[in-house]
């Protein structure tokens, strides 16, 4: 499997533990509205689409996993082969996705406030979730199991 496809698969899979962080925080009252739901609602509304709540939840999940897969494909193309270099880069990559999103395009489109003006607890959770995503992505995007490339 080539590096981009491996990255896309790893990105989709890395979205699972990230989503678990987000869901846990929501259940404990540290999230408010979930950003993927807010982003999807804004997109659908601006497109003139009025789905049911269930349809909107499904769309939010599909878009969130699709974004994770696309970001994983990019990382897969540039990720170092050695895991000792890949994990810190993956964490930085996850943090960069958070920053570009919550201090960049999300507030620019009026979907949510800038991270510095949003709920502090939500943004702490989102940063933590993106660090989890980046770490999981880096661990999963490596060479095939059993290859010598990840060994020191």
HELIX and SHEET records of a PDB file:
HELIX    1   1 UNK A    3  UNK A   27  1                                  25    
HELIX    2   2 UNK A   35  UNK A   46  1                                  12    
HELIX    3   3 UNK A   53  UNK A   78  1                                  26    
HELIX    4   4 UNK A   83  UNK A  100  1                                  18    
HELIX    5   5 UNK A  101  UNK A  105  3                                   5    
HELIX    6   6 UNK A  106  UNK A  108  1                                   3    
HELIX    7   7 UNK A  115  UNK A  117  5                                   3    
HELIX    8   8 UNK A  120  UNK A  140  1                                  21    
HELIX    9   9 UNK A  148  UNK A  150  5                                   3    
END                                                                             
